[in-house]
Amino acid sequence: MIDALTIETGVKLRLRDGSIVEVAQNPQNGIWLFCNYLNSPDPEKANLADTPIYVEEVSGLAEA
């Protein structure tokens, strides 16, 4: 699991469901990240912005 306190705005992350998101805001509470979806296997999530993501849903950094 990543350390949510150290993730900066603009970092791209891979979620457990295979989605790729970009961090839009980190409230630095260690629990939530607000992200923009860049890619998702779920068409309903495509192009969602400022979506709260529970840090445990993050599987790691997305490859550049």
All heavy atoms as an XYZ file, in Angstrom:
491
protein
N       0.848     -1.179      0.000
C       0.000      0.000      0.000
C       0.894      1.244      0.000
O       1.960      1.253      0.591
C      -0.918     -0.011      1.219
C      -1.885      1.133      1.221
S      -3.271      1.002      2.373
C      -2.455      1.080      3.944
N       0.430      2.277     -0.654
C       1.193      3.519     -0.727
C       0.963      4.369      0.529
O      -0.016      4.180      1.243
C       0.796      4.347     -1.970
C      -0.667      4.784     -1.882
C       1.064      3.598     -3.244
C      -1.001      5.891     -2.826
N       1.860      5.294      0.766
C       1.711      6.245      1.862
C       0.970      7.460      1.309
O       1.555      8.289      0.609
C       3.076      6.632      2.405
C       2.999      7.637      3.541
O       1.875      8.018      3.945
O       4.064      8.036      4.035
N      -0.311      7.559      1.604
C      -1.153      8.617      1.043
C      -0.709     10.007      1.474
O      -1.004     10.984      0.795
C      -2.606      8.393      1.435
N       0.004     10.110      2.562
C       0.445     11.422      3.033
C       1.518     12.026      2.134
O       1.724     13.232      2.138
C       0.949     11.333      4.470
C      -0.093     10.946      5.515
C       0.565     10.755      6.873
C      -1.197     11.967      5.598
N       2.196     11.188      1.352
C       3.306     11.678      0.525
C       2.946     11.850     -0.945
O       3.765     12.328     -1.720
C       4.514     10.723      0.628
O       4.149      9.445      0.090
C       4.970     10.568      2.065
N       1.742     11.477     -1.345
C       1.341     11.558     -2.745
C       1.034     13.008     -3.112
O       0.244     13.675     -2.444
C       0.112     10.671     -3.031
C       0.447      9.216     -2.758
C      -0.383     10.852     -4.451
C       1.525      8.637     -3.627
N       1.646     13.481     -4.174
C       1.469     14.866     -4.605
C       0.448     14.978     -5.737
O       0.194     14.013     -6.457
C       2.807     15.432     -5.076
C       3.844     15.502     -3.968
C       5.153     16.085     -4.424
O       5.230     16.629     -5.539
O       6.114     15.993     -3.645
N      -0.091     16.165     -5.897
C      -1.015     16.454     -6.988
C      -0.339     16.153     -8.319
O       0.835     16.455     -8.509
C      -1.433     17.945     -6.941
O      -2.057     18.189     -5.691
C      -2.389     18.288     -8.056
N      -1.086     15.534     -9.228
C      -0.567     15.216    -10.558
C      -0.022     13.803    -10.698
O       0.187     13.332    -11.812
N       0.179     13.105     -9.588
C       0.693     11.732     -9.634
C      -0.397     10.817    -10.188
O      -1.570     10.922     -9.823
C       1.141     11.266     -8.228
C       1.472      9.791     -8.212
C       2.324     12.091     -7.760
N      -0.003      9.914    -11.071
C      -0.947      8.953    -11.653
C      -0.860      7.641    -10.880
O       0.236      7.135    -10.618
C      -0.639      8.745    -13.129
C      -0.929      9.992    -13.946
C      -0.595      9.792    -15.413
C      -0.934     11.015    -16.215
N      -0.127     12.190    -15.920
N      -2.034      7.115    -10.545
C      -2.130      5.902     -9.742
C      -2.971      4.847    -10.446
O      -3.885      5.168    -11.201
C      -2.782      6.219     -8.396
C      -2.116      7.288     -7.533
C      -3.013      7.643     -6.357
C      -0.757      6.817     -7.057
N      -2.654      3.588    -10.169
C      -3.476      2.467    -10.640
C      -4.322      1.998     -9.464
O      -3.817      1.805     -8.361
C      -2.596      1.323    -11.139
C      -3.416      0.127    -11.642
C      -2.546     -0.936    -12.275
N      -1.797     -0.423    -13.411
C      -2.279     -0.249    -14.634
N      -3.538     -0.526    -14.883
N      -1.511      0.201    -15.600
N      -5.624      1.818     -9.721
C      -6.537      1.316     -8.697
C      -6.689     -0.190     -8.826
O      -6.373     -0.782     -9.863
C      -7.900      1.997     -8.820
C      -7.898      3.521     -8.751
C      -9.337      4.040     -8.801
C      -7.180      4.023     -7.512
N      -7.208     -0.815     -7.794
C      -7.381     -2.274     -7.796
C      -8.300     -2.757     -8.911
O      -8.171     -3.887     -9.359
C      -7.917     -2.730     -6.451
C      -6.899     -2.598     -5.356
C      -7.433     -3.114     -4.061
N      -6.438     -2.895     -3.028
C      -6.466     -3.482     -1.861
N      -7.449     -4.300     -1.547
N      -5.529     -3.225     -0.978
N      -9.225     -1.903     -9.361
C     -10.141     -2.316    -10.437
C      -9.534     -2.127    -11.826
O     -10.191     -2.348    -12.831
C     -11.483     -1.591    -10.333
C     -11.423     -0.114    -10.684
O     -10.314      0.409    -10.952
O     -12.484      0.526    -10.694
N      -8.265     -1.673    -11.890
C      -7.592     -1.473    -13.172
C      -7.674     -0.049    -13.693
O      -7.072      0.272    -14.701
N      -8.407      0.804    -13.013
C      -8.527      2.202    -13.429
C      -7.207      2.942    -13.218
O      -6.433      2.604    -12.323
C      -9.607      2.913    -12.613
O     -10.875      2.347    -12.842
N      -7.008      3.975    -14.037
C      -5.884      4.881    -13.873
C      -6.472      6.239    -13.513
O      -7.377      6.738    -14.192
C      -5.041      5.011    -15.159
C      -4.542      3.643    -15.618
C      -3.886      5.996    -14.956
C      -3.561      2.984    -14.689
N      -5.960      6.823    -12.428
C      -6.439      8.127    -11.977
C      -5.253      9.057    -11.766
O      -4.119      8.616    -11.607
C      -7.251      8.014    -10.657
C      -8.494      7.172    -10.848
C      -6.402      7.472     -9.518
N      -5.548     10.349    -11.787
C      -4.544     11.365    -11.496
C      -4.996     12.122    -10.249
O      -6.156     12.542    -10.165
C      -4.410     12.327    -12.669
C      -3.349     13.382    -12.446
C      -3.187     14.264    -13.671
O      -4.219     14.657    -14.261
O      -2.048     14.547    -14.039
N      -4.096     12.274     -9.294
C      -4.433     12.955     -8.050
C      -4.684     14.437     -8.328
O      -3.824     15.129     -8.860
C      -3.319     12.776     -7.001
C      -3.657     13.541     -5.728
C      -3.107     11.297     -6.692
N      -5.881     14.904     -7.967
C      -6.256     16.305     -8.129
C      -6.056     17.066     -6.825
O      -5.738     18.251     -6.836
C      -7.711     16.415     -8.574
N      -6.247     16.366     -5.713
C      -6.101     16.992     -4.403
C      -5.804     15.912     -3.376
O      -6.386     14.828     -3.424
C      -7.382     17.720     -4.030
C      -7.345     18.384     -2.683
C      -8.677     18.989     -2.289
O      -9.679     18.834     -2.979
N      -8.705     19.667     -1.173
N      -4.899     16.214     -2.461
C      -4.594     15.311     -1.361
C      -4.832     16.076     -0.062
O      -4.054     16.959      0.285
C      -3.147     14.826     -1.435
C      -2.814     13.817     -0.354
O      -3.582     13.625      0.575
N      -1.673     13.194     -0.470
N      -5.916     15.736      0.667
C      -6.188     16.428      1.919
C      -5.206     16.055      3.036
O      -5.278     16.598      4.122
C      -7.618     16.013      2.258
C      -7.830     14.735      1.542
C      -6.953     14.781      0.314
N      -4.296     15.124      2.745
C      -3.248     14.688      3.663
C      -3.803     14.170      4.986
O      -3.245     14.404      6.042
C      -2.242     15.806      3.891
C      -1.669     16.309      2.581
C      -0.194     16.475      2.598
O       0.321     17.187      3.419
N       0.476     15.807      1.685
N      -4.910     13.426      4.884
C      -5.477     12.785      6.064
C      -5.122     11.304      6.125
O      -5.479     10.614      7.066
C      -6.999     12.984      6.129
C      -7.728     12.383      4.953
O      -7.175     11.617      4.174
N      -8.993     12.734      4.808
N      -4.438     10.804      5.074
C      -4.017      9.407      5.051
C      -5.116      8.431      4.685
O      -4.898      7.225      4.670
N      -6.305      8.950      4.378
C      -7.449      8.079      4.099
C      -7.994      8.273      2.689
O      -8.281      7.314      2.002
C      -8.569      8.309      5.133
C      -8.049      8.019      6.533
C      -9.788      7.461      4.809
C      -8.981      8.433      7.644
N      -8.119      9.529      2.249
C      -8.745      9.849      0.968
C      -7.796     10.607      0.056
O      -6.961     11.382      0.518
C      -9.978     10.729      1.166
C     -11.065     10.069      1.924
C     -11.365     10.250      3.246
C     -12.001      9.117      1.442
N     -12.425      9.465      3.601
C     -12.832      8.748      2.509
C     -12.214      8.517      0.203
C     -13.868      7.828      2.383
C     -13.241      7.603      0.075
C     -14.053      7.271      1.154
N      -7.982     10.392     -1.242
C      -7.359     11.202     -2.284
C      -8.485     11.611     -3.222
O      -9.386     10.809     -3.495
C      -6.326     10.381     -3.066
C      -5.132      9.867     -2.277
C      -4.377      8.825     -3.102
C      -4.225     11.003     -1.878
N      -8.463     12.824     -3.713
C      -9.453     13.260     -4.698
C      -8.778     13.188     -6.057
O      -7.722     13.788     -6.274
C      -9.944     14.666     -4.378
C     -10.783     14.687     -3.143
C     -10.209     14.822     -1.888
C     -12.152     14.532     -3.231
C     -10.985     14.815     -0.739
C     -12.943     14.525     -2.087
C     -12.353     14.666     -0.835
N      -9.376     12.411     -6.951
C      -8.716     12.083     -8.212
C      -9.624     12.285     -9.420
O     -10.849     12.236     -9.306
C      -8.270     10.618     -8.184
S      -7.119     10.236     -6.864
N      -8.968     12.447    -10.567
C      -9.641     12.485    -11.863
C      -9.366     11.158    -12.560
O      -8.203     10.743    -12.649
C      -9.107     13.633    -12.716
C      -9.301     14.973    -12.050
O     -10.292     15.214    -11.376
N      -8.342     15.857    -12.233
N     -10.409     10.508    -13.029
C     -10.231      9.254    -13.766
C      -9.684      9.556    -15.155
O     -10.196     10.413    -15.865
C     -11.567      8.512    -13.893
C     -11.883      7.663    -12.696
C     -12.469      8.220    -11.566
C     -11.602      6.305    -12.692
C     -12.764      7.445    -10.460
C     -11.893      5.522    -11.584
C     -12.476      6.094    -10.470
O     -12.768      5.322     -9.371
N      -8.643      8.835    -15.537
C      -8.071      8.958    -16.872
C      -8.478      7.781    -17.744
O      -8.616      7.913    -18.957
C      -6.539      9.027    -16.785
C      -5.975     10.180    -15.944
C      -4.461     10.076    -15.885
C      -6.425     11.518    -16.491
N      -8.661      6.630    -17.117
C      -8.994      5.404    -17.827
C      -9.632      4.452    -16.825
O      -9.181      4.367    -15.695
C      -7.712      4.795    -18.411
C      -7.987      3.651    -19.340
O      -8.851      2.827    -19.092
N      -7.231      3.588    -20.418
N     -10.668      3.742    -17.253
C     -11.318      2.785    -16.364
C     -12.004      1.695    -17.178
O     -12.569      1.983    -18.238
C     -12.351      3.483    -15.485
O     -13.009      2.546    -14.663
N     -11.986      0.452    -16.664
C     -12.750     -0.610    -17.329
C     -14.264     -0.397    -17.165
O     -15.054     -0.980    -17.894
C     -12.293     -1.889    -16.641
C     -11.608     -1.476    -15.390
C     -11.186     -0.060    -15.561
N     -14.670      0.459    -16.228
C     -16.071      0.769    -16.000
C     -16.413      2.068    -16.736
O     -15.971      3.146    -16.341
C     -16.325      0.938    -14.505
C     -17.778      1.248    -14.170
O     -18.571      1.539    -15.097
O     -18.114      1.210    -12.984
N     -17.188      1.991    -17.829
C     -17.491      3.186    -18.615
C     -18.175      4.297    -17.814
O     -18.073      5.467    -18.154
C     -18.393      2.686    -19.737
C     -18.635      1.255    -19.510
C     -17.818      0.801    -18.354
N     -18.864      3.962    -16.731
C     -19.527      4.981    -15.911
C     -18.523      5.849    -15.150
O     -18.856      6.942    -14.715
C     -20.504      4.327    -14.940
C     -21.703      3.713    -15.638
C     -22.718      3.149    -14.660
O     -22.653      3.478    -13.457
O     -23.571      2.377    -15.102
N     -17.302      5.355    -14.981
C     -16.282      6.110    -14.249
C     -15.408      6.964    -15.165
O     -14.709      7.848    -14.692
C     -15.390      5.158    -13.454
C     -16.109      4.482    -12.310
C     -15.167      3.580    -11.553
C     -15.872      2.901    -10.405
N     -14.989      1.965     -9.707
N     -15.471      6.693    -16.452
C     -14.631      7.436    -17.397
C     -14.907      8.924    -17.290
O     -16.059      9.364    -17.254
C     -14.884      6.946    -18.819
N     -13.852      9.698    -17.190
C     -13.910     11.162    -17.143
C     -14.522     11.746    -15.873
O     -14.874     12.920    -15.857
C     -14.632     11.715    -18.378
C     -13.926     11.317    -19.656
O     -12.702     11.377    -19.731
N     -14.683     10.901    -20.652
N     -14.641     10.953    -14.801
C     -15.093     11.520    -13.533
C     -13.985     12.392    -12.964
O     -12.806     12.065    -13.075
C     -15.431     10.417    -12.528
C     -16.707      9.628    -12.771
C     -16.867      8.544    -11.707
C     -17.923     10.531    -12.761
N     -14.347     13.504    -12.359
C     -13.356     14.432    -11.814
C     -13.587     14.656    -10.324
O     -14.716     14.567     -9.838
C     -13.427     15.755    -12.553
N     -12.499     14.947     -9.619
C     -12.527     15.218     -8.180
C     -13.304     14.161     -7.409
O     -14.111     14.462     -6.529
C     -13.101     16.614     -7.893
C     -12.181     17.710     -8.383
O     -10.949     17.533     -8.281
O     -12.686     18.733     -8.864
N     -13.056     12.919     -7.748
C     -13.727     11.786     -7.124
C     -12.947     11.332     -5.897
O     -11.740     11.112     -5.984
C     -13.821     10.609     -8.119
O     -14.484     11.080     -9.296
C     -14.581      9.441     -7.536
N     -13.605     11.190     -4.738
C     -12.888     10.700     -3.566
C     -12.530      9.221     -3.743
O     -13.386      8.404     -4.093
C     -13.870     10.910     -2.413
C     -15.207     11.034     -3.047
C     -15.000     11.502     -4.443
N     -11.273      8.918     -3.537
C     -10.779      7.551     -3.655
C     -10.209      7.139     -2.302
O      -9.319      7.813     -1.771
C      -9.658      7.440     -4.725
C     -10.142      7.946     -6.090
C      -9.107      6.031     -4.793
C     -11.163      7.079     -6.763
N     -10.713      6.057     -1.761
C     -10.200      5.508     -0.514
C      -8.813      4.940     -0.790
O      -8.620      4.191     -1.743
C     -11.163      4.441     -0.009
C     -10.891      3.910      1.359
C     -10.728      4.755      2.441
C     -10.823      2.550      1.576
C     -10.498      4.259      3.711
C     -10.596      2.038      2.848
C     -10.430      2.906      3.912
O     -10.196      2.414      5.160
N      -7.820      5.301     -0.002
C      -6.430      4.946     -0.273
C      -6.222      3.431     -0.414
O      -5.357      2.992     -1.159
C      -5.478      5.568      0.772
C      -5.628      4.897      2.126
C      -4.054      5.520      0.286
N      -7.036      2.623      0.242
C      -6.889      1.176      0.129
C      -7.302      0.643     -1.248
O      -7.045     -0.511     -1.562
C      -7.623      0.474      1.251
C      -6.942      0.716      2.596
C      -7.411     -0.191      3.692
O      -8.171     -1.141      3.425
O      -7.024      0.073      4.836
N      -7.951      1.479     -2.058
C      -8.303      1.098     -3.422
C      -7.125      1.248     -4.373
O      -7.180      0.778     -5.511
C      -9.484      1.925     -3.926
C     -10.782      1.644     -3.197
C     -11.218      0.196     -3.334
O     -11.164     -0.359     -4.451
O     -11.579     -0.398     -2.308
N      -6.068      1.909     -3.925
C      -4.881      2.150     -4.769
C      -3.976      0.933     -4.722
O      -3.603      0.460     -3.654
C      -4.119      3.408     -4.294
C      -2.859      3.610     -5.110
C      -5.018      4.627     -4.350
N      -3.620      0.410     -5.916
C      -2.711     -0.734     -5.957
C      -1.263     -0.293     -6.148
O      -0.349     -1.043     -5.854
C      -3.116     -1.720     -7.050
O      -3.013     -1.129     -8.328
N      -1.050      0.932     -6.648
C       0.311      1.433     -6.811
C       0.356      2.579     -7.786
O      -0.660      3.075     -8.249
N       1.578      2.971     -8.095
C       1.786      4.030     -9.081
C       1.513      3.491    -10.478
O       1.835      2.340    -10.773
C       3.214      4.555     -9.013
C       3.617      5.231     -7.705
C       5.105      5.558     -7.734
C       2.791      6.480     -7.452
N       0.922      4.308    -11.327
C       0.694      3.917    -12.719
C       1.996      4.137    -13.484
O       2.717      5.098    -13.210
C      -0.424      4.739    -13.334
N       2.285      3.263    -14.407
C       3.490      3.419    -15.226
C       3.341      4.607    -16.149
O       2.274      4.838    -16.686
C       3.748      2.145    -16.025
C       4.094      0.960    -15.149
C       4.371     -0.285    -15.948
O       4.673     -0.185    -17.149
O       4.298     -1.366    -15.360
N       4.413      5.329    -16.307
C       4.376      6.521    -17.176
C       4.384      6.129    -18.627
O       4.801      5.128    -19.052
C       5.565      7.407    -16.868
